[in-house]
């Protein structure tokens, strides 16, 4: 059996730690043993450099950027209402494209979920929209039910 320099270095480090610790250093000794056993397991593996540390102000700034503002919620609501208008025009036509209507309805349902999640993240913003979004969700569910029931067959 060959003794490699990594194994020899780990053994020397372990002996040095034992010699340094006194008899009443129970926790320190247990910690050193755990650290040594971890370093022995990693001795053959290449050490990967640690990634850059994220500072607290950077983390807070990133969290604030991910938090939707009232303006983004209102923009999503505007887009949602425009999609409802397009949906009603497609369904209202005598020769309307039902596939396009169903796809648009699926987009509407997804937008409603996004608006609800944004409003949940910022409960104080966009007050008064909760009822409207809930009504739009009920309307979307009803329209999907009508599609599945076959009310819009040509």
C-alpha positions in Angstrom: 0.0 0.0 0.0 1.3 3.4 -1.0 1.1 6.3 1.4 0.4 9.5 -0.5 1.4 12.9 0.5 -2.3 13.9 1.0 -2.8 11.0 3.5 0.5 11.9 5.3 -0.5 15.6 5.6 -3.9 14.6 7.0 -2.2 12.3 9.5 0.3 15.0 10.6 -2.6 17.5 11.0 -4.5 15.0 13.1 -1.5 14.4 15.4 -0.9 18.1 15.7 -4.5 18.7 16.7 -4.4 16.0 19.3 -1.2 17.3 20.8 -2.6 20.8 21.0 -5.9 19.9 22.7 -5.9 19.3 26.4 -7.9 16.7 28.2 -10.8 19.2 29.0 -11.3 20.2 25.4 -14.0 17.6 24.7 -16.0 19.7 22.2 -12.9 21.1 20.5 -11.5 17.6 20.1 -14.7 16.2 18.7 -15.0 19.1 16.3 -11.3 18.7 15.2 -11.9 15.0 14.6 -15.0 15.6 12.5 -13.1 18.2 10.5 -10.2 15.9 10.0 -12.4 13.0 8.9 -14.1 15.4 6.4 -10.7 16.6 5.1 -9.4 13.0 4.8 -12.4 12.1 2.7 -11.8 15.1 0.5 -8.0 14.6 0.3 -8.1 12.7 -3.0 -10.7 15.0 -4.5 -9.8 18.4 -6.0 -10.9 21.3 -4.0 -13.4 23.6 -5.8 -13.0 27.2 -5.1 -15.8 28.8 -3.2 -18.1 31.1 -5.2 -18.2 34.8 -4.5 -19.9 35.8 -1.3 -23.2 37.7 -1.8 -23.3 40.7 0.3 -26.5 41.5 2.3 -27.2 44.7 0.4 -27.0 42.8 -2.9 -29.3 40.1 -1.6 -31.9 42.7 -0.4 -31.7 44.6 -3.7 -32.3 41.4 -5.7 -35.2 40.6 -3.4 -36.7 44.0 -4.0 -36.3 43.8 -7.7 -38.1 40.5 -7.8 -41.0 42.0 -5.8 -43.7 43.2 -8.1 -44.7 46.8 -7.9 -48.2 48.3 -8.2 -47.3 49.4 -11.7 -46.4 45.9 -12.8 -49.6 44.5 -11.4 -51.6 47.2 -13.2 -49.8 46.5 -16.4 -50.7 42.8 -16.1 -54.3 43.7 -15.4 -54.3 45.9 -18.5 -53.0 43.0 -20.6 -55.5 40.6 -19.0 -58.4 42.8 -19.8 -57.2 43.3 -23.4 -57.0 39.5 -23.8 -60.6 39.2 -22.5 -61.7 41.7 -25.1 -59.9 39.7 -27.8 -61.4 36.5 -26.5 -65.0 37.9 -26.6 -64.5 39.1 -30.2 -63.2 35.7 -31.3 -66.0 33.8 -29.6 -68.7 36.3 -30.7 -68.0 36.0 -34.4 -70.1 33.6 -36.3 -67.1 31.9 -37.9 -64.7 32.5 -35.0 -61.6 30.3 -34.5 -62.4 28.2 -31.5 -58.8 26.9 -31.2 -57.5 30.4 -31.0 -60.2 31.2 -28.5 -59.3 28.3 -26.3 -55.6 29.1 -26.5 -56.4 32.7 -25.5 -58.5 31.4 -22.6 -55.5 29.4 -21.4 -53.3 32.5 -21.6 -56.0 34.4 -19.6 -56.0 31.7 -16.9 -52.2 31.8 -16.7 -52.3 35.6 -16.4 -54.8 35.4 -13.6 -52.6 33.1 -11.7 -49.6 35.5 -12.1 -51.7 38.5 -11.0 -52.9 36.6 -7.9 -49.4 35.5 -7.0 -48.1 39.1 -7.5 -50.9 40.4 -5.3 -50.1 37.8 -2.6 -46.5 39.0 -2.5 -47.6 42.6 -2.1 -50.8 42.5 -0.1 -50.9 46.3 0.5 -50.5 47.2 -3.2 -53.3 47.2 -5.8 -56.0 47.3 -3.2 -59.5 46.8 -4.5 -58.3 44.5 -7.3 -58.9 41.3 -5.3 -62.6 41.2 -6.1 -62.1 42.0 -9.7 -59.4 39.3 -10.1 -61.6 36.8 -8.3 -64.5 37.6 -10.7 -62.2 37.2 -13.7 -61.1 33.9 -12.4 -64.7 32.7 -12.0 -65.5 34.0 -15.5 -62.5 32.1 -16.9 -63.5 28.9 -15.1 -67.0 29.3 -16.5 -65.8 29.8 -20.0 -63.5 26.8 -19.8 -66.5 24.7 -18.6 -68.6 26.0 -21.5 -65.8 25.0 -23.9 -65.5 21.5 -22.4 -69.3 21.1 -22.4 -69.5 22.0 -26.1 -71.4 25.3 -26.0 -69.2 26.9 -28.7 -69.4 24.2 -31.3 -69.9 25.6 -34.8 
